[in-house]
């Protein structure tokens, strides 16, 4: 997936992350209906909005109000906005393409049938949302501003969030892992692809814990409003949040039991 226009390092990182996540998510997918098509004016003019596609070869173009905005490359998923009945791109091509077509329910069931895939699926949507929000922010102004979302890198021992700080973003660990402390006492850890920092965002209260990189970490920060919009459009994200919180509670219970002995 490539966005048109000036590209930033954040854009390149997000696009590469989407490619890696899609490869992991669909490497053992069920077989879809293979379509070999010549030039296309509007892909969904001949398919229902309940159809998802994975591009196998060729290039597709995404248009918004006749403006060419995006290129889709082999491995990309086409039609997520359509199957959720949301505003979407018009999809076209100037030459032959090969696609795998799936009923949306079939491909979505594949993405959600295991906890590992659910976690990857959530990370995919967060990264996709972050990519478009970053591109939209750059489009609105010619001035160089701090991106609305982006990657943060931390060395081992550096603080990612601090207890008592105001909460404006939700975070996802992309690489590495981190330790969690409350009042200096260890209470758990955050692992790769886990979402953290959401509780304070939802309650509007300061951070209740400190998160420190246990090893070099790359973290994706997503602003509060963007993350809430993601949950509204993709409720399966809530399941990942619940699982992350349940693991944290289990870890706290284990530590409490051990301290009593």
Secondary structure by P-SEA (a helix, b strand, c coil): ccccccccaaaaaaaaaaaaaaaaacccccccbbbbbcccccccccccccbbbbbcbbbbbbbccccccccccccccccccccccccccbbbbcbbbbbbbccaaaaaaaacccaaaaaaaaaaaaaaaaaaaaaaaaaaccccccccbbbbbbcccccccccccccccccccccccbbbbcccccccccccccccaaaaaaacccccbbbbcccbbbbbbbcaaaaaaaaaaccaaaaaaaaaaaaaaaaaaaaaaaaac
